[in-house]
Structure formats: structure tokens, C-alpha cells
Amino acid sequence: MEENLTQEQSAIIKIAMFGPESTGKTTLAIQLAEYYKTVWVPEFARDYLQEKWNKNQLICDVDDMLPIAYGQTKFENYGQSIANKYLFCDTNLMVTKVFSEVYYGYCDPSLDKAAQEHEYDMFFLTDIDVPWEKDDLRDKPEGRKSVFEVFKKSLIDNKKPFITLSGDKALRLQKAIAIIDDLAKAKEMGFSSRDFVQIYEHGIPLGNIQKQLSIFKNGVLKTDLVEPATLFNGILKLSDQDFQEKAAFFDSHKSDLKLVKFVPASGAASRMFKFLSDFLNEYDILNESINAYINRKKDNELAIFIVGMDKFSFFETVHDKLKEEFVDFDSLDRDYKNYYFIKLLLASDYFDFANKPKGILPFHKYLANIATPIEEHLYECGYYSSSNGNSRLHFTISEVHQDQFENIISSIKSKVEKESETLIELSYSYQNRSTDTIAVDELNNPFRDENGELLFRPGGHGALIGNLNDLEADIVFVKNIDNVIVQNNETIALYKKALAGILVELQQKIFGYLRLIDTNSLERGQIEEIGRFLKEKLNVEIENGFDELSLGNKADIIETVLNRPIRVCGMVKNEGEPGGGPFWVRNGSGVVSLQIVESSQVDLNNDSQVRIMAASTHFNPVDLVCGIKNYKGEKFDLTRFVDQNSGFIVERNNGGKPMKTYELPGLWNGAMANWLTVFVQVPLVTFNPVKTVNDLLKAAHQPK
């Protein structure tokens, strides 16, 4: 036999089956070759060892390893020469290497070197979740798990691209075909096999990566603002009596509805404490006073923090810790006291506030306790997101923070339930890693970290449309984790319930019209009524030429317009807060609709668009009530109503290198772009977010 361990090079895609004996490698190789109309490379060792047994009744030993490797290399090189685009290898030299090391504690250096050098576009690591089948050449079923782990470790140690295949024969084949098809596409896109495995393990559909790279190269289309939405022109204004009546209407109907309060709460509080982190990084206490630093940096935020320090709900806790750490704390200079207070507040081995989620931070001080945003949301739930004595609260969180959320909730839940006279059902979800987006460099090529790996970033709050889509509810109240205030739940509840009342009232009309269409009961005389309803209540104009259509075609158009999710959004008067606002927007098809628009979506080099943006009278406080079921009581697929062209490109820095990332269409921006939308002016009392720690010094967050 020719003693050659050199693997010949080729442009074909080579897939190697890899795993312990009796894990379905041969079956899968044959199936894949048949599916892709190509050849597969059988296991040389099987016939070689069978012949050895038949002749001399001798089993495999260490001296057989090199002859098996030579024979396998010859088989593979021949198969490669006649393959059609793909080659499927039942085994490979890496299997021989592992077998030699496991069973004989030794691997010939030339085999070891060749096994590491042989390249495959993908290894399929076959799992041990299939029955072990005995034959003359196989060892024994015992210890399969430990052998499997050795095989897996060898792939990791030798940096081979691999994906584990589990399940029965049919499922493995189905998975393998999907992987191979995507691998071929990834190769065409310029990704390596290792890149592909990284994308696959992240769970990101390859098509999403392709779209994101296209967006980086072509840019995001800027929003075409027509005019701001204002009172009586897109924003509904209610009297105090109106709010009372709408809230009462909701209360009278909520017993038939499943309600959920949805609170995005996954973000860490790093931005909340950014000016304090900057201070610790830049300030030199040995050579400068804090007052001099404030003047030099014009850091008004730091000055406000220090002046109001004793008003924070966490002041006493941090202060007591300082006195515990510094025996002579009371005698320290004022600058040192303030410096160490800030240092302990942010230090990872003390309070570490900047790295914790906002939801668990101490926000409000009451006579008997200090409340976190979690506790405030629990109380709020009982006031408006409850029916039949039950309330449901859903937090979207980072998985690593769930224990912290649960610890707080377990300590206060029974108390809140008793006081609010409601049973609270808690649930959690995480932002799915499959919604992460790929980062690129300045030339729009995939960004790579110091290890040469692709970099993915969370897709922003727009990714939460998937979490919202998974909820089982009729009505969903959406509110950010940091928008809570001290002891004003009844007032907040009035406006929340009023928004819900508007939504339920609109739904009753919409569902009635859709049922008429569904039962072919719509009459010509009702078309005009529906047209007025669309324009006056939903701010929707029917397309030109509608009047000339047949009754059936009119019904089809009305059904398309009405049969979609609906949101009623509170809007507050704009007092200079950064963020999005309500506008009339023209889409690519020329259709004008109400949308919530962020400044990053607007072409700030276009004077006309800037003037429209500046003329905005209202601000989006993220105060939404959503109807996510249709007239048949079926859940909408919310992902069908996303404007996929309304994301954000953000310039960032990683390890000193510039990069660009893509954020998905925002949850209340592009992710809800094709919903029915109603804007309602609500009082400023409903909007008290905590963007920086100093916001906690505002009256809404201080004891009454």
C-alpha cells in the first residue's frame, strides 16, 4: 500500500462524520451522498480489520493505525476526484488519531500531524442518543458518554469546525441538509467554516446576516416626515371627564379579557451612572479638589449629585458601609468623603450599581422600606393590569439577572398581593440571541475581535417584538422599567385604564366590521360609515380609486386595513426630553400614517426634515396599550407587521477599533409600523423616567 498521508486539495465542500462507533456516521454519509447526488467515502478500517479477523482471528492493535490511515487517505483522495460539489466522509484521520489515543495511549507522530493538517469544511459530531448496534468489530456499549466527550474535546483542541447532530435518522438528515445548504451560502458570502459555526451556534438565520450586511453597504432609508402629529391632527385630546369615562368603560369590560403588563427590563444601569464613572476615571484626588474638577469639566451633573446626595434612597446604606470600612470616616475631608461614597457606589466588590439592572436598584424611600422599580411595577399591576382578582406581569430580562429579580419579588410579592387584593402571576423572557446583529468595520466588512472571531451585538429593544409575540393575552400594557413614581398609583392607573378603554372601544367597532365581512353581510351603505370610522378614529385614509371598486374588492381592502394589531399610545407635551415623538410619515409606497420616530431615523442634513422634527409638540413616553388578537380571538403574528427597513446603524468602538452595529427596528418604532395606531395626550405625571441617577432627585421620586 502506498504510504501517503497527504490530503489532496480541492474546491469541493468536504463534510466529515465524526464520533464514537455505532453513532450513525455511515448511515448519514450514505443518505447525504444520495441526497446531493455525489459520492461518499467509506471506512477503510472496516474491511481491513474484517479481513484480518477472517484470516487470523486477530483484532485491531496499535500497529494497524498507520495502515488504516494510509488506506483512508487513499479512499478520500479518490472520492474527491469523482465527487459532485460535495464529498461525505464516513470517517477521517482525526477519528483514527482519537481511537489510537483512547485505546492504546499512543498515536504515531506522522498520523497525529496528518490528522491535524487534514481540512474539512465541517465535522458532524454524531451524538450517542441512538441505540448501540453490536457487530464483530465493535467494542462494547459501556462508556459511550466518556468516549463521546473525548471525541468532542479533540475537535475543540484542534480547532476544527463542528456541529453536533442529535436525534433519530430522519431528524439528523433534515438538520444536516439545512446546515450544508447554509454552509454553502456562507462560503459564497466569504465566511469561513469557523465563522459559519459561530453564526449557527448564535442561532442567527444566515438570511438575516445577509440582509444586515446589505443594509450596512446601502444604508438605512431615512424616514420621510410629512408633519408633526399635534392635538386634533393625529393626537386625541380628552377632558378629565373623558378620561374617567374611558377608564370606567375598560373596568366594565376587563373581566372578559386576559391582561398582561409587559416591562422591558434587561438593560444594565451603566448610562444612569456614566458621569460618575467618568469622574472616577479622570479625577485625581491627590492633586485636585472636586470643586476644581467640576469647574474644569463643567460637570453640573456631578455638582447636583453631591449637593443632593443625602436625598437618595440608598444614601444611608452606602454611608453606613463607609463608616464600617473607614474607622475615621467622620474626620475625613469632605472631598474624600464624597469621593469614597462614589467609589463604593460603583465598585464591583461593593455596591456595583452601574453593572446591575435598573430594576433591582433602590429608587424610592418610604417610611417603612426602600422600593425598587420591580416593587413599584408590582403595585401598579394591581391597579390597572388586573381582572377577576388576578394580575399578570412579564419582565424581559438578561438571563444572568433572573435570580436577582426573583429574590426581590419573593421578598415582597405576598405583601403586595395582600395590599392590592390581587394574585400576581410573574413571568420572564430573555432577548433571543438569534436577534443579535453582526458588527462591521469601516469598510462594511465583518468586524473581528482580537481572536479573529465575528462580533455580534444585541439587536436593541426592537428584538423584543418576538417576546411580545409570545405572550398569551388580549390586552398588553407596555411600560419601561424606570418609569415609576412615588405613591401615585391611582392617578397613573386612571390614564392607563383610559387608554385601554379607548382600545377596547375601537376593537369592538373593528371586530364588528370584520365579522360583517367574514359572513358576507357587509352592505354598500356601511362602506361610507367604515370610511368615516377609519379616517376619524384611526387616522387612516382609503386609497385612491376605492369608490370605483366592486363591493367585494372594497371589502377585501377594508379587511386588510382593519385586520391588524392595534396600539393606543399616550403622548406627553414635549419639554425637551431626548427621544422619539409622534409624526405623520410617508412610506415608500406613498402611504401616510402615524408613527413614533426617533431623531436617528431622520435625515438631519435635510433642512426641511429638521424643521419638521423641531416643530414636534409631543414626546413618546413609552406608554402603550396593545391589542394583539384578531376578531376571532386568534393571536396576530406580530413579526408580519414590522417595517424591516427602519432600523438604525450605530457607530461604536471596540478595543480601540471603530465599528458599526445595526439595531433592529425599535419596538414602538418600526417594529409596530404597520399596526393601527392612535395617539392620546396624557399628563406629564405619567412620564418620570430615570435616565441618570440625578433624576431620582426630582419631586416625582422623592417622599411626599
C-alpha positions in Angstrom: 0.0 0.0 0.0 1.2 3.5 -0.9 2.4 5.2 2.3 0.9 8.6 1.7 -1.0 10.7 4.3 -1.2 13.9 2.2 -4.7 15.2 1.6 -5.2 16.5 -1.9 -6.7 19.9 -2.2 -10.0 20.6 -4.0 -12.7 23.2 -4.3 -15.5 20.8 -3.3 -17.1 21.0 0.1 -16.0 18.2 2.3 -18.0 17.0 5.3 -16.6 14.6 7.8 -18.7 12.4 10.0 -17.0 12.2 13.5 -17.9 10.4 16.6 -17.7 7.1 18.6 -18.6 3.8 17.0 -22.3 3.0 16.4 -23.5 6.6 16.3 -24.9 6.6 12.8 -21.9 8.0 10.8 -22.1 5.6 7.9 -25.9 5.9 7.6 -25.7 9.6 7.5 -22.9 9.7 4.9 -24.8 7.4 2.6 -28.1 9.5 3.0 -26.3 12.8 2.3 -24.5 11.4 -0.7 -27.7 10.2 -2.2 -29.5 13.5 -1.5 -26.7 15.6 -3.1 -26.1 13.1 -5.9 -22.5 12.6 -5.1 -20.2 10.0 -3.6 -19.3 9.1 0.0 -16.0 7.8 1.4 -16.4 4.5 3.3 -14.4 3.5 6.3 -11.2 1.7 5.2 -10.7 0.2 8.6 -13.9 -1.9 8.4 -12.8 -4.1 5.5 -9.2 -4.1 6.6 -9.9 -5.3 10.1 -12.6 -7.8 8.9 -10.0 -9.4 6.6 -7.5 -9.5 9.5 -10.1 -11.3 11.7 -11.2 -13.7 8.9 -7.6 -14.7 8.2 -6.1 -14.9 11.7 -8.8 -14.2 14.2 -6.8 -11.2 15.3 -8.3 -7.9 16.5 -7.1 -4.4 15.9 -3.9 -3.3 17.6 -1.7 -0.2 17.6 0.3 -1.4 14.6 -2.8 -1.2 12.5 -3.2 2.6 12.9 -0.8 3.7 10.2 -2.0 1.2 7.5 -5.6 2.3 8.3 -4.6 6.0 8.0 -2.9 5.3 4.6 -5.9 3.4 3.3 -8.3 6.1 4.5 -6.3 8.9 2.8 -6.2 7.0 -0.4 -10.0 6.4 -0.3 -10.7 10.0 0.4 -8.4 11.4 -2.3 -10.0 9.1 -4.9 -13.5 10.1 -3.7 -12.6 13.7 -4.0 -11.6 13.2 -7.7 -15.0 12.0 -8.7 -17.3 13.9 -6.3 -20.0 16.3 -7.4 -19.6 19.6 -5.4 -19.8 17.7 -2.1 -17.9 14.8 -0.5 -19.1 13.0 2.5 -16.6 11.1 4.6 -17.8 8.3 6.8 -14.6 8.7 8.8 -11.2 10.6 8.7 -7.8 10.6 10.3 -8.9 12.5 13.3 -11.1 9.5 14.2 -8.1 7.2 13.8 -6.0 9.5 16.0 -8.6 9.6 18.8 -9.1 5.8 18.6 -5.4 5.3 18.8 -5.0 7.6 21.8 -8.1 6.2 23.7 -7.4 2.5 23.2 -3.6 2.4 23.0 -2.5 5.5 24.8 -0.3 6.4 21.9 -0.6 8.0 18.4 2.1 7.8 15.8 3.6 11.3 15.2 3.0 11.2 11.5 -0.6 10.2 12.0 -1.1 12.9 14.6 0.4 15.5 12.3 -1.7 14.5 9.3 -4.9 14.3 11.4 -4.4 17.9 12.4 -3.5 19.1 8.9 -6.4 17.5 7.1 -9.1 20.1 6.5 -12.8 19.7 6.2 -15.5 22.3 5.7 -17.5 20.8 8.5 -17.4 18.0 11.0 -20.7 16.4 12.1 -20.2 15.2 15.6 -22.7 12.3 15.9 -24.3 12.1 19.3 -24.7 8.9 21.3 -28.5 9.2 21.5 -29.0 6.3 19.1 -29.0 2.6 20.1 -25.7 0.8 20.1 -25.6 -2.0 17.5 -23.2 -4.9 18.0 -21.1 -6.4 15.3 -17.8 -8.4 15.1 -15.6 -5.3 15.1 -17.2 -3.1 17.7 -16.0 -2.9 21.2 -18.8 -2.5 23.8 -21.6 0.0 24.6 -20.3 0.8 28.1 -18.5 4.1 28.5 -20.0 5.7 25.3 -20.5 9.0 27.1 -16.9 9.4 28.2 -15.7 8.3 24.7 -18.0 10.9 23.1 -16.5 13.6 25.3 -13.0 12.6 24.2 -14.1 12.9 20.6 -15.7 16.3 21.2 -12.6 17.6 23.1 -10.3 16.6 20.2 -12.3 18.8 17.8 -12.2 21.7 20.2 -8.5 21.3 21.0 -7.6 21.0 17.3 -9.9 24.0 16.4 -12.0 22.1 13.9 -15.3 23.5 12.8 -18.0 21.2 14.1 -21.8 20.9 14.8 -23.3 18.2 16.9 -26.1 16.2 15.4 -28.6 14.5 17.7 -32.0 12.8 17.2 -33.2 9.9 15.0 -32.1 9.2 11.5 -34.7 11.4 9.8 -34.1 14.4 12.1 -30.4 14.2 11.7 -30.7 14.1 7.9 -33.0 17.1 8.0 -30.7 19.1 10.2 -27.6 18.1 8.2 -29.1 19.2 4.9 -30.2 22.6 6.3 -26.7 23.1 7.7 -24.9 22.1 4.5 -27.1 24.3 2.3 -26.5 27.3 4.7 -22.8 26.5 4.8 -22.5 26.6 1.0 -24.3 30.1 1.1 -22.0 31.3 3.8 -18.9 30.2 1.8 -20.3 32.2 -1.2 -20.6 35.2 1.1 -17.0 35.0 2.1 -17.4 33.4 5.5 -15.1 30.6 6.7 -16.3 27.4 8.3 -15.4 28.7 11.7 -17.5 31.8 11.0 -20.4 29.7 10.0 -20.3 27.6 13.2 -20.2 30.8 15.2 -23.3 32.1 13.3 -25.1 28.8 13.7 -24.4 28.5 17.4 -25.7 32.0 17.9 -28.9 30.9 16.2 -28.9 33.8 13.7 -30.5 32.9 10.4 -28.0 33.3 7.6 -30.6 35.3 5.7 -30.6 37.9 8.5 -26.8 38.2 8.3 -27.1 38.7 4.5 -29.7 41.4 5.0 -27.7 43.2 7.6 -24.6 43.3 5.5 -26.6 44.7 2.7 -28.0 47.4 5.0 -24.5 48.4 6.1 -23.4 48.8 2.4 -26.5 50.5 1.2 -27.5 52.4 4.3 -30.9 52.7 6.0 -33.5 54.7 4.3 -34.3 57.8 6.3 -37.9 58.4 7.5 -39.9 60.8 5.3 -41.6 63.2 7.8 -44.7 64.9 6.5 -45.5 66.9 9.6 -45.6 66.5 13.4 -48.7 64.9 14.9 -50.3 67.5 17.0 -53.5 68.0 19.0 -56.5 67.5 16.8 -54.2 66.5 14.0 -53.2 62.9 14.9 -53.2 63.3 18.7 -56.5 62.9 20.6 -57.2 65.3 23.5 -59.5 64.2 26.2 -61.1 66.1 29.1 -60.9 64.9 32.7 -64.4 63.6 32.3 -63.5 61.8 29.1 -60.6 60.0 30.9 -62.9 59.0 33.7 -65.5 57.6 31.3 -62.9 55.7 29.2 -61.4 54.2 32.3 -64.8 53.1 33.6 -65.6 51.6 30.2 -62.4 49.5 30.5 -63.3 48.4 34.0 -66.7 47.3 32.9 -65.2 45.1 30.2 -62.0 43.8 31.6 -63.5 40.7 33.3 -63.7 39.1 29.8 -60.1 40.0 29.0 -56.7 38.4 29.7 -54.4 41.3 30.7 -50.6 41.4 30.8 -48.2 44.2 31.8 -45.1 44.0 29.7 -41.9 45.6 31.1 -38.6 45.7 29.2 -36.1 45.5 31.9 -32.9 43.8 30.5 -30.6 46.8 30.4 -27.9 47.5 32.9 -27.7 50.9 34.7 -24.4 51.9 33.1 -25.7 55.0 31.4 -27.5 56.0 34.6 -24.1 56.4 36.4 -22.0 57.3 33.4 -21.0 60.8 34.7 -19.9 59.2 38.0 -17.8 56.5 36.1 -16.2 59.3 34.1 -15.4 61.2 37.3 -13.7 58.2 38.9 -11.7 57.5 35.7 -10.5 61.1 35.4 -10.3 62.6 38.8 -7.0 62.7 40.8 -7.9 63.3 44.4 -4.2 63.9 45.4 -3.8 66.9 43.0 -7.3 68.5 42.6 -10.3 69.4 44.6 -13.7 68.1 43.5 -14.9 71.7 43.0 -12.0 72.4 40.8 -12.8 69.3 38.8 -16.4 70.3 38.4 -15.4 73.8 37.2 -12.7 72.4 34.8 -15.1 69.8 33.3 -18.2 71.9 33.6 -19.7 68.9 35.2 -23.0 70.2 36.5 -24.4 66.6 36.9 -21.7 65.8 39.5 -22.4 69.0 41.4 -26.1 68.2 41.6 -25.3 64.6 42.7 -23.1 65.8 45.6 -25.5 68.5 46.7 -28.4 66.1 46.7 -26.5 63.1 47.9 -28.3 62.6 51.2 -31.7 62.6 49.4 -31.0 59.4 47.5 -32.8 56.4 48.9 -29.5 54.5 49.0 -27.6 57.2 50.9 -27.8 55.7 54.4 -26.8 52.2 53.2 -23.7 53.5 51.4 -22.9 55.9 54.2 -23.1 53.2 56.9 -20.8 51.0 54.8 -18.3 53.8 54.5 -18.2 54.2 58.3 -17.7 50.4 58.6 -14.8 50.5 56.1 -13.1 53.7 57.4 -12.9 53.9 61.2 -12.0 57.6 61.0 -14.6 58.4 58.3 -16.2 61.2 60.2 -12.9 63.1 60.4 -12.1 62.8 56.7 -12.0 65.9 54.5 -15.3 66.5 52.6 -13.8 65.7 49.2 -12.6 62.3 50.5 -16.0 61.5 51.9 -17.7 62.3 48.6 -15.0 60.6 46.5 -15.2 57.3 48.6 -19.0 57.5 48.5 -19.0 57.4 44.7 -16.2 54.9 44.6 -18.1 52.4 46.8 -21.3 53.0 45.0 -19.8 51.8 41.7 -17.0 49.4 42.9 -17.6 45.8 41.8 -16.7 44.4 45.2 -19.2 46.7 47.0 -22.4 48.1 45.5 -21.6 47.9 41.8 -24.7 49.9 40.8 -23.6 50.7 37.3 -23.4 47.0 36.3 -26.7 46.0 37.9 -30.1 46.1 36.1 -32.1 49.2 36.8 -35.0 47.1 38.1 -33.2 46.0 41.3 -31.8 49.3 42.3 -33.2 51.2 45.3 -35.3 54.1 43.8 -37.8 55.3 46.3 -37.7 55.8 50.1 -40.8 55.2 52.1 -41.3 55.3 55.9 -41.2 51.6 56.2 -39.0 50.5 53.3 -36.9 51.4 50.3 -38.6 50.3 47.0 -37.0 49.1 43.7 -38.7 49.6 40.3 -39.7 46.0 40.5 -41.8 46.6 43.6 -43.4 49.7 42.1 -44.4 47.8 39.0 -45.9 45.0 41.1 -48.1 47.6 42.9 -49.1 49.3 39.6 -50.1 45.9 38.2 -52.9 45.6 40.7 -54.3 49.0 39.9 -54.8 48.6 36.2 -53.5 45.3 34.7 -55.8 43.1 36.7 -59.1 41.3 36.1 -61.0 38.9 38.3 -58.6 39.3 41.1 -55.6 38.3 39.0 -52.8 40.4 37.5 -50.0 39.3 35.2 -46.6 40.9 35.0 -44.0 40.0 32.4 -40.4 41.2 32.6 -37.9 40.9 29.7 -34.5 40.5 31.4 -31.0 39.2 31.0 -30.8 35.6 32.0 -27.9 36.3 34.4 -30.1 38.7 36.3 -33.1 36.5 36.8 -32.1 35.3 40.3 -31.8 38.9 41.5 -35.3 39.7 40.2 -36.7 36.6 41.8 -35.1 37.3 45.1 -36.6 40.8 45.3 -40.0 39.5 44.1 -40.1 36.6 46.6 -39.5 39.1 49.5 -42.3 41.4 48.6 -44.9 39.6 46.5 -47.2 38.3 49.3 -47.2 41.8 50.9 -48.1 43.4 47.5 -50.8 40.8 46.8 -52.4 41.4 50.2 -52.4 45.2 49.9 -53.6 45.2 46.3 -56.1 42.3 46.8 -54.8 40.6 43.6 -52.9 37.4 42.9 -49.8 38.3 40.8 -48.6 35.9 38.1 -44.9 36.6 37.2 -43.2 35.5 34.0 -39.8 36.3 32.4 -38.3 36.1 28.9 -34.9 36.9 27.5 -33.9 38.7 24.4 -33.2 35.9 22.0 -29.6 35.6 20.9 -30.9 34.9 17.4 -32.0 38.5 17.2 -28.4 39.7 17.7 -26.8 41.5 14.7 -23.4 41.3 13.1 -20.9 44.2 13.5 -18.8 45.6 10.6 -15.7 47.6 10.2 -15.4 51.0 8.5 -15.3 49.2 5.1 -18.5 47.3 5.9 -16.6 44.0 6.2 -17.5 41.8 9.2 -15.7 43.1 12.3 -13.4 40.7 14.0 -12.2 40.7 17.6 -8.7 40.1 18.8 -9.2 36.3 18.4 -10.3 36.8 14.8 -13.9 35.9 15.6 -17.0 37.6 14.4 -18.7 40.1 16.8 -22.4 40.1 17.4 -24.3 42.8 19.3 -27.8 42.7 20.8 -30.3 44.0 18.3 -31.9 46.6 20.6 -35.3 46.8 22.1 -36.8 46.1 18.6 -35.8 42.5 19.2 -38.5 42.3 21.9 -41.3 42.1 19.3 -40.6 38.4 19.5 -41.1 38.4 23.2 -44.3 40.4 22.9 -45.4 38.0 20.2 -45.0 35.0 22.6 -47.4 36.4 25.2 -50.9 34.9 25.6 -53.0 38.0 26.2 -55.9 40.1 24.8 -54.5 43.4 26.1 -50.9 44.2 26.9 -49.8 47.3 28.8 -46.2 48.3 27.9 -44.1 50.4 30.2 -40.4 50.8 30.7 -38.8 49.6 33.9 -37.6 53.0 35.1 -40.8 54.9 34.5 -42.2 54.7 38.1 -43.0 57.3 40.7 -43.7 57.5 44.4 -47.2 56.9 45.8 -49.3 57.9 42.8 -50.7 54.6 41.5 -54.3 55.7 41.4 -53.5 58.6 39.1 -51.3 56.5 36.8 -53.9 53.8 36.7 -56.6 56.3 35.6 -54.7 57.2 32.4 -53.6 53.6 31.7 -57.1 52.3 32.0 -58.4 55.2 29.9 -56.0 54.2 27.1 -57.2 50.6 27.4 -60.8 51.8 27.3 -60.2 53.6 24.0 -58.6 50.5 22.6 -61.4 48.1 23.7 -64.0 50.6 22.3 -62.2 50.7 19.0 -61.7 46.9 18.9 -65.5 46.4 19.3 -66.1 48.5 16.3 -63.3 47.0 14.2 -64.3 43.4 15.1 -67.9 44.1 14.3 -67.0 45.3 10.8 -64.7 42.4 10.2 -67.4 39.9 11.2 -69.7 41.5 8.7 -67.1 41.0 6.0 -66.4 37.4 7.2 -70.0 36.5 6.9 -70.5 38.3 3.6 -73.0 40.6 5.4 -71.4 43.9 4.5 -73.8 46.2 2.7 -73.0 49.1 0.4 -74.4 51.6 2.8 -72.0 50.6 5.5 -68.9 51.3 3.4 -69.2 55.0 3.9 -69.6 54.5 7.6 -66.5 52.4 7.8 -64.6 55.1 5.7 -65.5 57.8 8.2 -64.5 55.5 11.1 -61.1 54.8 9.5 -60.4 58.5 8.9 -61.8 60.0 12.2 -60.9 57.3 14.7 -57.9 55.5 13.2 -56.4 58.3 11.1 -56.4 56.0 8.0 -57.2 57.3 4.5 -58.6 54.8 2.0 -56.5 54.6 -1.2 -57.4 56.5 -4.3 -59.9 54.7 -6.7 -61.6 53.0 -3.8 -65.0 54.3 -4.8 -64.9 52.7 -8.3 -64.3 49.2 -6.9 -66.8 46.5 -6.6 -68.3 45.7 -3.2 -66.2 42.6 -2.9 -62.9 44.4 -3.6 -63.9 47.1 -1.2 -64.5 44.5 1.5 -61.1 43.0 0.8 -59.3 46.3 1.2 -61.2 47.2 4.4 -60.4 43.8 5.8 -56.7 44.3 5.0 -56.7 47.7 6.7 -58.6 46.7 9.8 -57.4 43.2 10.5 -54.1 44.0 12.2 -52.9 44.7 15.8 -53.8 48.0 17.4 -51.9 50.2 19.8 -53.1 53.2 21.7 -50.1 55.3 22.8 -50.0 58.1 25.4 -48.1 61.2 24.3 -46.9 63.9 26.7 -46.1 67.5 25.9 -42.5 67.9 24.7 -40.4 69.6 27.4 -37.0 68.9 25.8 -36.6 65.2 26.7 -34.3 63.3 24.3 -36.1 60.6 22.4 -38.8 59.9 19.9 -42.0 61.7 19.1 -45.3 61.3 17.1 -45.2 62.3 13.4 -47.1 61.8 10.2 -44.8 59.7 8.0 -44.9 58.8 4.3 -43.6 55.3 3.4 -42.0 54.1 0.2 -45.5 53.4 -1.3 -46.6 57.0 -0.7 -48.9 56.0 2.2 -49.1 58.5 5.1 -49.5 57.1 8.6 -48.9 58.0 12.2 -45.6 56.8 13.6 -43.3 57.2 16.6 -40.0 58.5 15.1 -36.5 58.8 16.7 -34.1 61.5 15.7 -31.7 58.9 14.4 -34.3 57.9 11.8 -34.4 61.4 10.3 -32.1 62.9 7.7 -30.5 65.7 9.8 -28.8 67.1 6.7 -32.2 67.9 5.2 -33.3 71.3 6.5 -36.9 70.6 5.7 -36.9 67.4 7.8 -35.0 69.1 10.6 -37.7 71.8 10.7 -40.5 69.3 10.9 -38.6 67.4 13.7 -38.1 70.7 15.6 -41.8 71.6 15.3 -42.8 68.5 17.3 -45.1 69.4 20.2 -45.2 66.0 21.9 -42.9 63.2 23.2 -43.2 59.4 23.3 -43.1 58.3 27.0 -43.4 54.6 26.1 -46.9 54.4 27.5 -48.6 51.9 25.2 -51.7 49.7 25.4 -51.7 46.9 22.7 -54.4 44.7 21.3 -52.6 41.6 19.9 -55.5 39.3 18.9 -57.9 39.4 16.0 -61.6 39.4 15.8 -61.6 35.6 16.0 -59.6 35.6 19.3 -56.5 34.4 17.5 -53.1 35.9 18.1 -51.6 38.0 15.4 -48.1 37.1 14.2 -46.6 40.4 15.2 -43.5 39.9 13.1 -45.6 40.3 10.0 -46.2 43.9 10.8 -42.6 45.1 11.2 -41.1 47.7 8.8 -37.8 45.9 8.2 -36.3 49.0 6.6 -36.5 51.2 9.7 -33.6 50.0 11.8 -30.6 52.0 13.0 -26.9 52.0 12.1 -24.8 53.0 15.2 -21.1 53.8 15.2 -19.2 52.3 18.1 -15.7 51.4 19.3 -14.3 48.1 20.3 -10.8 47.7 21.7 -9.8 51.0 20.1 -11.1 50.0 16.7 -14.1 51.7 15.1 -17.0 49.6 14.1 -20.6 49.9 13.1 -23.6 47.9 14.5 -27.2 47.6 13.4 -30.1 47.9 15.7 -33.4 46.3 14.7 -36.5 48.5 14.1 -37.4 49.8 17.5 -40.2 48.1 19.5 -42.5 51.1 19.3 -41.0 52.4 16.1 -40.5 50.2 13.1 -41.5 47.0 14.9 -45.1 48.4 15.2 -45.0 50.5 12.0 -47.9 48.5 10.4 -50.2 48.4 13.4 -53.3 50.5 13.7 -52.2 53.5 15.7 -53.9 56.0 18.0 -52.1 58.8 19.9 -53.7 60.3 23.0 -52.3 63.2 25.0 -51.7 62.2 28.6 -50.4 64.4 31.5 -46.7 64.7 32.4 -47.3 62.9 35.7 -47.3 59.6 33.6 -43.8 60.2 32.5 -41.0 60.2 35.0 -38.1 58.0 33.7 -34.8 57.7 35.4 -32.2 58.2 32.7 -29.5 59.4 35.1 -29.2 58.8 38.8 -29.9 62.5 39.4 -33.5 62.0 38.0 -34.1 60.3 41.4 -33.8 63.8 43.0 -36.9 65.1 41.1 -40.1 65.5 43.1 -41.8 62.5 41.5 -39.2 60.2 43.0 -38.9 61.9 46.4 -41.0 61.2 49.5 -44.2 63.1 49.7 
